[in-house]
Amino acid sequence: MQTNPFTFCPACKSHAFTLTNNRYFCDDCHFTFFLNAASAAAGIIVCGDEVLFTIRQKEPGKGKLGLPGGFVDFGESMEDAICRETLEELGVEITQWQYLLTAPNTYDYANVRYHTCDGFFVAHLQEKPELTLQESEIAGVKWLKHPEIQLEDIAFASMRKALAHYLSQCEK
């Protein structure tokens, strides 16, 4: 994983530009550039005792199970993002989402590690919808009954945490 993709300060062009925790700092001109977590939203779609999983089409986590969702656009709420992403990825309009939890995550893409804060939502459907998959993102889908869900098959730590939390609520 590339640790410092920036080799010089964008303000003064000095090479004394270093990354510490979540900020770059220039020792010469004192310019500071903060790296904040990106927001992402994902949805747990439930029909009866089954949960809908996507199969990831590309890295990170290609071939592993995921949930519909993605990054939150500028000026967009997490609620709007999960509605948009579900429509884009699955061709399904779902507007009745219930907040579940947030969890930190990392997303390694093109040799850069992105830190995210992922918001998870749940939607309970009366019947399974007809899906139109966004093939550039989704290789397929699986409906799994609660006992069939294997957390180690899920692409991201934040998703594993959200699903474990959701499943523990179902057991009560």
C-alpha positions, 0 to 999 in steps of 0.5 A: 500500500502506497503510504505517501502518494504526494511528494511535494507541498502543493503550496510551496513545492517543498519536498518537506511534505509528510503524512502523519495520521490524517494530515499532510504538513509542510515543514517549510511553509506550514501548509496543512492538508487534512484527510477526512473520512469519506462517507458511504452508505449501504443497505441490508435488504430483507425479504422474509428470513432472507437478505439480499447480497451483491457479488462484487464485480471488481476490486476491492473484494472482487467475487466476495459478497457485498451490499448495495451502496457506495460513496455519498456524493457532495451535497447528498445525505446518506439516506439519499445516497442509499436510495440512489445507489440501490436504484443504480446498482439493482434497478429498484426504488426503495425509499423506506430505509431504517438506520442501523449503525455506522462503522469505520472502514478502509477501502483500498483502491488503485494503491491508495487506502481510503478511510470511510465512515459507512452508514448502514440502513435496513429495508424490509420488503414484502416480496422479492423485487425484479432486479436489473443489475449494474453489470459494471459494479455487480456480478450477481446477487444471492438471497441468503437465509440468516443461518446461511450467512457466513461473515467471512464471505463478506468483502468489508469489515464494516459490512461484517459488523453491520450484518452481525449487529442486524442478525443479533437483533433478529435473534431477540 
